[in-house]
Amino acid sequence: MSKNKLFLINAHPGGNLGAEAMLTVLLKALYNDAEVASKFDFVIEEISESRLTKGFLEANNVSAAITTFSPRKVFKCYSLEAKAGDVVIDVGGISYQGASIRSNLRNFIRHHFFLRRHVKIFFFTQDFGPPTGALTKVFAKIVMRRAEAIFVRSQQSKALLESVIGVSPRIMGPYPDVTFRLRCGDQEGIPTEKYDLAVVPSAILFNQYGDQYLSALEFVIRNFQGGKKIMIITHNFTSNGSSSDSQVVAMLKSRLSDLEYLDSIEHRMSAIAIKAVIGQSSCVLTSRYHALVGALSQSIPAVALGWSHKYEEVLRIYGLQDASLPTELWVEDADSILRKINEVLSKKVVQKLEAKNKENIKLVDESIERIKMLVLEA
């Protein structure tokens, strides 16, 4: 008897390490479940043919087919066919937010491929919105109202989603981000040195604030507790508009070339390895969401310079929402970042993180068991 396919889409190894981290946890949980594995063949999406996807599967000891997503082929955008009885899980992170017609159209083409074929679709631990623009809301309504379930990871995402598609029992959670379950273990090839501060820049914020953003990060690094050991981490290897995290890290390093207490990671590493590096730091300053989760889930104090409600929402779990600094504050006063870092560097904050993380892990496990059950029912 042939199996149905279980597609995991919108998260690709080697690019956005947050998406890779989500894919790693969920893929292993489903693949190692005997009942799920007995009923489904696994399929992983990639944007273009890449050795990275095959290497990712080999590293995780997973046997799965690979399907290439080509949005220009509007009506047959995947290289593998899908049919009724198959299941698809979107693990991409954010769906239908902002006013980018290109981004929303790509997602709509991706999802409509499966909906036209009566494939049941799930969204797993996602943030939603805020949706801006009429077209964004139209796409969201068409797709989300036909989803089997949407797992949200914050109360605000849930409220925003309900404002677009209406209150629905298919909206589940909020549950903590699934990458709370990403275990580092002993990773080879990572720096063994401890760091007093890890800094994780984002091209998204650089595109918005340019030199103001770089200057704020430079100020923090130069003035952080008299020159203790600092690591700058590249967390995303795909482009965001006109720039990339790699470029931002290179520009920041160029400004700080006179410093002896500065290291950087600019080469590709797995999501697990990067989380392990974050775990060697005493504090994290980040503009990447999954670097923030990577720190908090290991009970490491963190300060966020973010661009979405998701940063404040994950910190709110710990009662630390004021560690997500509003742009108007740090743009005008970079010293506010230093003050907040010194404020969160305390045993009291670490203890608060440790206590809450036990609860977070239980909730993540609950969400994983729930998605397994729903997939099997589908």
VOPAGU-2260 file (C-alpha; in pm, 1 decimal, decimal comma):
REM VOPAGU-2260
SITE   aa  ch    i         X         Y         Z
SITE  MET   A    0       0,0       0,0       0,0
SITE  SER   A    1     148,8     332,8    -107,6
SITE  LYS   A    2     188,5     610,8     145,2
SITE  ASN   A    3      63,2     965,0     118,4
SITE  LYS   A    4     310,7    1252,1     114,7
SITE  LEU   A    5     379,2    1484,3     407,4
SITE  PHE   A    6     521,5    1812,7     273,9
SITE  LEU   A    7     717,1    2048,6     501,2
SITE  ILE   A    8     737,1    2382,2     320,4
SITE  ASN   A    9     850,7    2743,6     350,5
SITE  ALA   A   10    1161,6    2662,2     557,7
SITE  HIS   A   11    1490,4    2593,0     385,6
SITE  PRO   A   12    1823,6    2467,0     525,1
SITE  GLY   A   13    2122,9    2696,8     501,7
SITE  GLY   A   14    1938,2    3026,2     456,3
SITE  ASN   A   15    1734,0    3172,8     737,7
SITE  LEU   A   16    1863,0    2978,4    1037,3
SITE  GLY   A   17    1543,3    3046,7    1230,8
SITE  ALA   A   18    1337,7    2867,6     968,4
SITE  GLU   A   19    1598,3    2589,3     958,6
SITE  ALA   A   20    1570,9    2552,4    1335,3
SITE  MET   A   21    1191,8    2517,6    1315,5
SITE  LEU   A   22    1223,1    2264,9    1034,5
SITE  THR   A   23    1484,0    2064,7    1228,6
SITE  VAL   A   24    1268,4    2023,7    1538,9
SITE  LEU   A   25     940,5    1948,6    1362,5
SITE  LEU   A   26    1091,1    1715,5    1101,3
SITE  LYS   A   27    1265,9    1505,4    1366,0
SITE  ALA   A   28     955,6    1490,1    1584,1
SITE  LEU   A   29     736,9    1367,9    1298,6
SITE  TYR   A   30     998,2    1144,8    1133,3
SITE  ASN   A   31    1078,0     965,8    1460,5
SITE  ASP   A   32     711,4     900,0    1534,3
SITE  ALA   A   33     647,1     542,8    1420,5
SITE  GLU   A   34     279,7     596,7    1341,3
SITE  VAL   A   35     337,5     911,8    1133,7
SITE  ALA   A   36     631,3     752,2     950,3
SITE  SER   A   37     424,6     444,5     870,2
SITE  LYS   A   38     161,0     651,2     689,8
SITE  PHE   A   39     361,6     922,6     513,5
SITE  ASP   A   40     660,4     972,5     288,7
SITE  PHE   A   41     834,9    1297,6     379,8
SITE  VAL   A   42     898,7    1578,2     131,0
SITE  ILE   A   43    1113,5    1887,8     195,3
SITE  GLU   A   44    1088,1    2208,4      -7,9
SITE  GLU   A   45    1381,5    2392,1    -159,3
SITE  ILE   A   46    1388,4    2709,4    -369,1
SITE  SER   A   47    1652,6    2588,3    -610,5
SITE  GLU   A   48    1855,5    2270,5    -636,8
SITE  SER   A   49    2110,1    2281,6    -358,1
SITE  ARG   A   50    2358,5    2055,9    -186,0
SITE  LEU   A   51    2256,0    2223,4     139,5
SITE  THR   A   52    1919,4    2045,7     151,0
SITE  LYS   A   53    2072,9    1704,0      89,6
SITE  GLY   A   54    2344,0    1776,2     347,5
SITE  PHE   A   55    2079,8    1882,9     598,2
SITE  LEU   A   56    1888,3    1555,8     555,0
SITE  GLU   A   57    2206,9    1349,4     585,2
SITE  ALA   A   58    2317,2    1537,0     898,3
SITE  ASN   A   59    1979,9    1471,3    1060,3
SITE  ASN   A   60    1969,5    1107,2     942,0
SITE  VAL   A   61    1638,8    1162,6     761,7
SITE  SER   A   62    1523,1    1006,4     436,5
SITE  ALA   A   63    1300,4    1248,4     245,4
SITE  ALA   A   64    1225,0    1352,9    -109,7
SITE  ILE   A   65    1303,3    1709,2    -218,1
SITE  THR   A   66    1064,8    1925,0    -418,6
SITE  THR   A   67    1172,3    2248,9    -582,9
SITE  PHE   A   68     947,3    2554,2    -549,4
SITE  SER   A   69     940,3    2778,6    -859,2
SITE  PRO   A   70     689,6    3064,0    -814,0
SITE  ARG   A   71     712,1    3167,7   -1179,2
SITE  LYS   A   72     541,9    2839,0   -1271,0
SITE  VAL   A   73     218,2    2967,0   -1123,9
SITE  PHE   A   74      -1,6    2660,1   -1176,6
SITE  LYS   A   75     264,2    2391,7   -1122,2
SITE  CYS   A   76     507,8    2559,6    -887,5
SITE  TYR   A   77     639,4    2236,9    -729,5
SITE  SER   A   78     849,3    1975,1    -905,6
SITE  LEU   A   79     666,2    1692,1    -724,2
SITE  GLU   A   80     292,9    1646,1    -762,9
SITE  ALA   A   81      49,1    1642,3    -470,3
SITE  LYS   A   82    -294,2    1486,0    -439,0
SITE  ALA   A   83    -589,5    1452,5    -204,7
SITE  GLY   A   84    -479,8    1254,2     100,0
SITE  ASP   A   85    -144,0    1427,9     117,7
SITE  VAL   A   86     -72,6    1677,1     398,3
SITE  VAL   A   87     132,4    1998,7     398,7
SITE  ILE   A   88     274,3    2187,0     697,2
SITE  ASP   A   89     398,7    2543,1     648,4
SITE  VAL   A   90     672,5    2610,0     906,0
SITE  GLY   A   91     794,9    2938,1     758,8
SITE  GLY   A   92     737,5    3175,2    1048,5
SITE  ILE   A   93     530,1    3469,2     924,8
SITE  SER   A   94     254,3    3453,1     665,5
SITE  TYR   A   95      71,5    3738,2     494,8
SITE  GLN   A   96     211,8    4038,5     676,3
SITE  GLY   A   97     320,4    4369,0     535,9
SITE  ALA   A   98     222,7    4518,4     203,3
SITE  SER   A   99     478,5    4346,0     -22,4
SITE  ILE   A  100     278,6    4224,3    -323,0
SITE  ARG   A  101     569,4    4004,5    -434,1
SITE  SER   A  102     604,4    3829,6     -97,9
SITE  ASN   A  103     231,6    3775,8     -53,1
SITE  LEU   A  104     191,8    3653,2    -409,2
SITE  ARG   A  105     474,5    3400,6    -366,5
SITE  ASN   A  106     306,7    3261,9     -56,9
SITE  PHE   A  107     -32,7    3254,3    -225,3
SITE  ILE   A  108     107,3    3061,5    -524,0
SITE  ARG   A  109     275,5    2820,7    -279,9
SITE  HIS   A  110     -38,6    2753,9     -76,5
SITE  HIS   A  111    -288,6    2758,0    -361,8
SITE  PHE   A  112     -95,9    2476,7    -533,3
SITE  PHE   A  113    -202,3    2247,4    -248,7
SITE  LEU   A  114    -550,7    2386,6    -191,8
SITE  ARG   A  115    -642,8    2334,5    -560,5
SITE  ARG   A  116    -546,4    1970,3    -518,3
SITE  HIS   A  117    -750,2    1927,7    -196,6
SITE  VAL   A  118    -437,4    1875,1      12,5
SITE  LYS   A  119    -494,3    1956,6     379,4
SITE  ILE   A  120    -273,3    2241,3     498,1
SITE  PHE   A  121    -146,1    2331,4     844,9
SITE  PHE   A  122      47,3    2634,4     971,0
SITE  PHE   A  123     273,5    2550,5    1263,1
SITE  THR   A  124     390,4    2792,7    1536,6
SITE  GLN   A  125     355,1    3099,9    1322,8
SITE  ASP   A  126     335,6    3472,1    1380,5
SITE  PHE   A  127      69,5    3655,2    1185,6
SITE  GLY   A  128      59,3    4013,2    1063,9
SITE  PRO   A  129      -9,8    4280,7    1116,5
SITE  PRO   A  130    -157,6    4251,4     765,3
SITE  THR   A  131    -135,7    4579,9     578,3
SITE  GLY   A  132    -301,8    4643,7     244,7
SITE  ALA   A  133    -622,8    4502,8     100,9
SITE  LEU   A  134    -447,1    4238,2    -109,8
SITE  THR   A  135    -263,6    4098,2     194,1
SITE  LYS   A  136    -593,2    4051,2     376,5
SITE  VAL   A  137    -762,4    3894,6      72,8
SITE  PHE   A  138    -484,0    3636,0      35,7
SITE  ALA   A  139    -489,5    3565,8     409,6
SITE  LYS   A  140    -865,9    3509,4     410,2
SITE  ILE   A  141    -859,8    3276,0     110,3
SITE  VAL   A  142    -580,2    3058,6     248,0
SITE  MET   A  143    -622,1    3073,4     625,1
SITE  ARG   A  144    -994,9    3002,8     618,1
SITE  ARG   A  145    -922,8    2677,5     433,0
SITE  ALA   A  146    -640,0    2568,1     663,9
SITE  GLU   A  147    -698,1    2268,7     888,9
SITE  ALA   A  148    -522,1    2437,6    1180,0
SITE  ILE   A  149    -306,0    2742,1    1248,1
SITE  PHE   A  150     -72,9    2723,2    1548,7
SITE  VAL   A  151      12,6    3076,1    1665,9
SITE  ARG   A  152     295,0    3164,7    1903,2
SITE  SER   A  153     159,9    3484,3    2061,7
SITE  GLN   A  154    -167,5    3626,9    2183,7
SITE  GLN   A  155    -124,0    3927,7    1955,8
SITE  SER   A  156     -80,0    3707,6    1648,5
SITE  LYS   A  157    -397,6    3525,4    1745,5
SITE  ALA   A  158    -590,7    3851,2    1781,1
SITE  LEU   A  159    -457,6    3983,0    1448,8
SITE  LEU   A  160    -547,9    3658,9    1272,5
SITE  GLU   A  161    -898,6    3658,7    1421,3
SITE  SER   A  162    -946,2    4016,7    1302,7
SITE  VAL   A  163    -894,3    3897,1     943,8
SITE  ILE   A  164   -1052,2    3549,7     924,5
SITE  GLY   A  165   -1281,1    3559,7    1228,3
SITE  VAL   A  166   -1274,2    3361,8    1552,7
SITE  SER   A  167   -1218,3    2995,3    1471,4
SITE  PRO   A  168   -1145,5    2671,3    1661,8
SITE  ARG   A  169    -879,7    2605,3    1397,4
SITE  ILE   A  170    -663,0    2878,5    1553,4
SITE  MET   A  171    -458,7    2696,5    1817,6
SITE  GLY   A  172    -242,1    2831,5    2095,8
SITE  PRO   A  173     -61,9    3044,6    2163,4
SITE  TYR   A  174     221,8    2797,0    2197,3
SITE  PRO   A  175     589,5    2889,2    2243,0
SITE  ASP   A  176     811,8    2871,4    1937,2
SITE  VAL   A  177     894,1    2509,0    1856,6
SITE  THR   A  178    1268,5    2585,6    1858,2
SITE  PHE   A  179    1261,5    2594,3    2237,2
SITE  ARG   A  180    1300,5    2218,4    2178,9
SITE  LEU   A  181    1616,9    2252,7    1964,7
SITE  ARG   A  182    1886,6    2068,4    2158,8
SITE  CYS   A  183    2249,2    2162,3    2100,7
SITE  GLY   A  184    2442,2    1876,6    2258,1
SITE  ASP   A  185    2812,8    1865,5    2173,9
SITE  GLN   A  186    2856,9    2042,7    1842,2
SITE  GLU   A  187    3174,5    2011,6    1640,1
SITE  GLY   A  188    3341,8    2309,8    1478,1
SITE  ILE   A  189    3201,8    2583,5    1700,8
SITE  PRO   A  190    3411,4    2833,6    1898,3
SITE  THR   A  191    3491,1    2698,3    2244,6
SITE  GLU   A  192    3555,8    3036,9    2398,6
SITE  LYS   A  193    3300,8    3201,7    2624,8
SITE  TYR   A  194    3164,1    3542,3    2522,5
SITE  ASP   A  195    3036,1    3825,0    2737,8
SITE  LEU   A  196    2805,2    3948,2    2463,9
SITE  ALA   A  197    2675,7    3809,7    2133,3
SITE  VAL   A  198    2546,8    4063,8    1880,8
SITE  VAL   A  199    2315,1    3940,5    1602,8
SITE  PRO   A  200    2237,0    4209,5    1341,0
SITE  SER   A  201    1956,2    4207,4    1084,5
SITE  ALA   A  202    1952,7    4337,1     728,4
SITE  ILE   A  203    1583,8    4421,4     774,9
SITE  LEU   A  204    1664,3    4689,9    1030,4
SITE  PHE   A  205    1967,3    4807,9     834,3
SITE  ASN   A  206    1745,2    4856,9     528,1
SITE  GLN   A  207    1516,2    5077,3     737,9
SITE  TYR   A  208    1766,9    5277,6     942,4
SITE  GLY   A  209    2103,2    5243,2     767,7
SITE  ASP   A  210    2387,3    5423,7     940,3
SITE  GLN   A  211    2177,6    5494,4    1250,6
SITE  TYR   A  212    2147,3    5119,4    1309,5
SITE  LEU   A  213    2516,3    5046,6    1250,7
SITE  SER   A  214    2616,7    5339,3    1473,0
SITE  ALA   A  215    2399,8    5213,3    1757,7
SITE  LEU   A  216    2553,4    4864,3    1739,3
SITE  GLU   A  217    2903,7    5010,4    1713,4
SITE  PHE   A  218    2843,2    5226,6    2021,2
SITE  VAL   A  219    2728,8    4925,6    2225,8
SITE  ILE   A  220    3023,3    4708,0    2122,5
SITE  ARG   A  221    3280,5    4981,4    2191,0
SITE  ASN   A  222    3136,0    5069,8    2530,4
SITE  PHE   A  223    3018,9    4735,1    2666,2
SITE  GLN   A  224    3176,9    4695,9    3010,5
SITE  GLY   A  225    3523,8    4810,5    2913,6
SITE  GLY   A  226    3594,7    4584,2    2620,5
SITE  LYS   A  227    3496,0    4233,3    2726,3
SITE  LYS   A  228    3485,3    3949,6    2472,2
SITE  ILE   A  229    3216,4    4001,6    2204,6
SITE  MET   A  230    3095,3    3782,9    1915,8
SITE  ILE   A  231    2907,7    3912,5    1608,8
SITE  ILE   A  232    2692,6    3642,6    1449,9
SITE  THR   A  233    2553,8    3612,7    1096,9
SITE  HIS   A  234    2214,3    3447,0    1144,2
SITE  ASN   A  235    2058,6    3472,0     798,3
SITE  PHE   A  236    2228,6    3381,8     470,9
SITE  THR   A  237    1951,4    3495,1     236,1
SITE  SER   A  238    1898,0    3850,7     114,6
SITE  ASN   A  239    1646,8    4088,1     266,5
SITE  GLY   A  240    1573,9    4338,0      -7,8
SITE  SER   A  241    1887,9    4521,9    -109,5
SITE  SER   A  242    2119,4    4379,3     157,4
SITE  SER   A  243    2192,8    4073,7     369,7
SITE  ASP   A  244    2303,7    3996,3     723,4
SITE  SER   A  245    2645,3    3902,0     584,4
SITE  GLN   A  246    2688,6    4252,1     443,3
SITE  VAL   A  247    2573,3    4413,8     766,9
SITE  VAL   A  248    2819,5    4206,6     970,8
SITE  ALA   A  249    3101,6    4297,6     728,3
SITE  MET   A  250    3020,8    4670,7     753,2
SITE  LEU   A  251    3004,5    4651,8    1131,9
SITE  LYS   A  252    3337,6    4469,0    1151,3
SITE  SER   A  253    3497,5    4729,5     926,4
SITE  ARG   A  254    3396,6    5002,9    1171,7
SITE  LEU   A  255    3544,6    4803,0    1459,4
SITE  SER   A  256    3866,5    4680,5    1297,5
SITE  ASP   A  257    4077,9    4838,4    1572,6
SITE  LEU   A  258    3926,6    4621,1    1846,8
SITE  GLU   A  259    4110,5    4313,9    1973,1
SITE  TYR   A  260    3826,9    4167,2    2179,1
SITE  LEU   A  261    3590,9    4105,9    1884,6
SITE  ASP   A  262    3518,7    3779,4    1699,0
SITE  SER   A  263    3266,2    3704,9    1427,5
SITE  ILE   A  264    3089,2    3416,1    1257,8
SITE  GLU   A  265    3037,9    3482,3     887,4
SITE  HIS   A  266    3035,7    3130,9     741,4
SITE  ARG   A  267    2736,4    2900,9     721,2
SITE  MET   A  268    2671,9    2690,5    1027,3
SITE  SER   A  269    2373,1    2476,4    1115,4
SITE  ALA   A  270    2093,5    2622,8    1326,3
SITE  ILE   A  271    2193,0    2388,4    1610,0
SITE  ALA   A  272    2557,3    2502,6    1597,0
SITE  ILE   A  273    2460,7    2870,7    1602,6
SITE  LYS   A  274    2232,9    2808,7    1900,0
SITE  ALA   A  275    2528,5    2638,6    2071,1
SITE  VAL   A  276    2741,1    2951,1    2013,1
SITE  ILE   A  277    2465,1    3167,1    2157,4
SITE  GLY   A  278    2461,3    2931,5    2455,8
SITE  GLN   A  279    2824,6    3021,5    2531,0
SITE  SER   A  280    2739,8    3390,1    2570,5
SITE  SER   A  281    2648,6    3571,8    2889,4
SITE  CYS   A  282    2405,9    3805,3    2711,8
SITE  VAL   A  283    2264,5    3853,1    2360,3
SITE  LEU   A  284    2175,7    4170,7    2170,7
SITE  THR   A  285    1974,5    4067,9    1867,7
SITE  SER   A  286    1762,0    4188,1    1580,3
SITE  ARG   A  287    1691,5    3829,5    1469,8
SITE  TYR   A  288    1393,1    3660,8    1633,3
SITE  HIS   A  289    1530,5    3308,0    1653,8
SITE  ALA   A  290    1856,3    3430,0    1803,1
SITE  LEU   A  291    1636,3    3583,0    2073,0
SITE  VAL   A  292    1455,8    3251,5    2121,7
SITE  GLY   A  293    1791,5    3071,5    2114,1
SITE  ALA   A  294    1911,3    3285,1    2403,8
SITE  LEU   A  295    1595,0    3285,0    2615,3
SITE  SER   A  296    1541,3    2909,8    2575,3
SITE  GLN   A  297    1890,4    2855,8    2722,4
SITE  SER   A  298    1815,5    3099,8    3008,3
SITE  ILE   A  299    2051,6    3363,2    2867,9
SITE  PRO   A  300    1945,3    3728,1    2916,8
SITE  ALA   A  301    1873,0    3910,4    2592,4
SITE  VAL   A  302    1784,0    4253,0    2458,6
SITE  ALA   A  303    1601,7    4292,0    2126,7
SITE  LEU   A  304    1613,1    4566,0    1865,2
SITE  GLY   A  305    1327,8    4429,9    1660,0
SITE  TRP   A  306    1098,8    4520,1    1372,6
SITE  SER   A  307     787,7    4315,7    1460,6
SITE  HIS   A  308     555,1    4257,2    1752,9
SITE  LYS   A  309     698,0    3904,6    1782,6
SITE  TYR   A  310    1008,6    4022,4    1972,7
SITE  GLU   A  311     810,2    4188,2    2248,7
SITE  GLU   A  312     564,0    3898,0    2260,2
SITE  VAL   A  313     825,8    3629,4    2326,4
SITE  LEU   A  314     989,4    3844,4    2594,6
SITE  ARG   A  315     645,9    3900,2    2748,5
SITE  ILE   A  316     635,7    3528,8    2833,7
SITE  TYR   A  317     904,4    3604,9    3091,2
SITE  GLY   A  318     771,4    3942,3    3200,5
SITE  LEU   A  319    1066,1    4105,4    3019,4
SITE  GLN   A  320     876,6    4280,1    2738,7
SITE  ASP   A  321    1058,8    4606,9    2809,6
SITE  ALA   A  322    1379,4    4434,6    2691,5
SITE  SER   A  323    1240,2    4479,0    2340,1
SITE  LEU   A  324    1348,5    4838,3    2282,8
SITE  PRO   A  325    1132,2    5066,3    2066,4
SITE  THR   A  326    1309,9    5209,6    1765,5
SITE  GLU   A  327    1246,1    5570,6    1862,1
SITE  LEU   A  328    1439,4    5507,9    2184,2
SITE  TRP   A  329    1761,0    5350,8    2058,8
SITE  VAL   A  330    1783,8    5561,8    1741,4
SITE  GLU   A  331    1799,6    5875,2    1955,1
SITE  ASP   A  332    1988,7    5726,3    2250,1
SITE  ALA   A  333    2217,4    5429,0    2182,4
SITE  ASP   A  334    2320,1    5435,3    2548,1
SITE  SER   A  335    1967,7    5309,2    2629,6
SITE  ILE   A  336    2073,4    4975,4    2479,3
SITE  LEU   A  337    2373,3    4951,3    2712,7
SITE  ARG   A  338    2161,3    5041,7    3013,7
SITE  LYS   A  339    1910,3    4769,4    2929,3
SITE  ILE   A  340    2186,2    4510,1    2875,3
SITE  ASN   A  341    2333,0    4588,2    3217,5
SITE  GLU   A  342    1985,2    4571,6    3366,7
SITE  VAL   A  343    1909,4    4220,4    3237,2
SITE  LEU   A  344    2253,6    4087,1    3332,3
SITE  SER   A  345    2147,4    3964,9    3674,5
SITE  LYS   A  346    2093,4    3637,5    3858,0
SITE  LYS   A  347    1732,7    3738,0    3913,4
SITE  VAL   A  348    1666,6    3751,7    3538,7
SITE  VAL   A  349    1844,3    3419,6    3478,3
SITE  GLN   A  350    1635,9    3254,1    3750,6
SITE  LYS   A  351    1319,1    3394,7    3595,6
SITE  LEU   A  352    1419,2    3249,7    3258,4
SITE  GLU   A  353    1503,3    2909,3    3405,6
SITE  ALA   A  354    1172,5    2883,1    3591,0
SITE  LYS   A  355     962,3    2976,9    3288,1
SITE  ASN   A  356    1150,4    2754,8    3044,8
SITE  LYS   A  357    1028,7    2440,4    3219,4
SITE  GLU   A  358     673,9    2547,1    3141,1
SITE  ASN   A  359     766,5    2648,9    2786,3
SITE  ILE   A  360     909,7    2305,7    2706,6
SITE  LYS   A  361     590,3    2136,4    2826,1
SITE  LEU   A  362     380,9    2363,1    2603,0
SITE  VAL   A  363     605,0    2300,0    2301,4
SITE  ASP   A  364     575,6    1925,3    2356,7
SITE  GLU   A  365     198,2    1966,3    2377,2
SITE  SER   A  366     193,8    2153,5    2045,5
SITE  ILE   A  367     405,1    1882,3    1878,9
SITE  GLU   A  368     176,1    1606,7    2002,9
SITE  ARG   A  369    -123,9    1803,6    1883,4
SITE  ILE   A  370      12,1    1851,5    1531,1
SITE  LYS   A  371      97,8    1479,5    1515,5
SITE  MET   A  372    -259,0    1390,6    1610,2
SITE  LEU   A  373    -407,6    1629,6    1354,4
SITE  VAL   A  374    -179,9    1505,6    1076,7
SITE  LEU   A  375    -277,6    1145,9    1147,1
SITE  GLU   A  376    -645,6    1238,7    1149,5
SITE  ALA   A  377    -605,6    1422,9     820,0
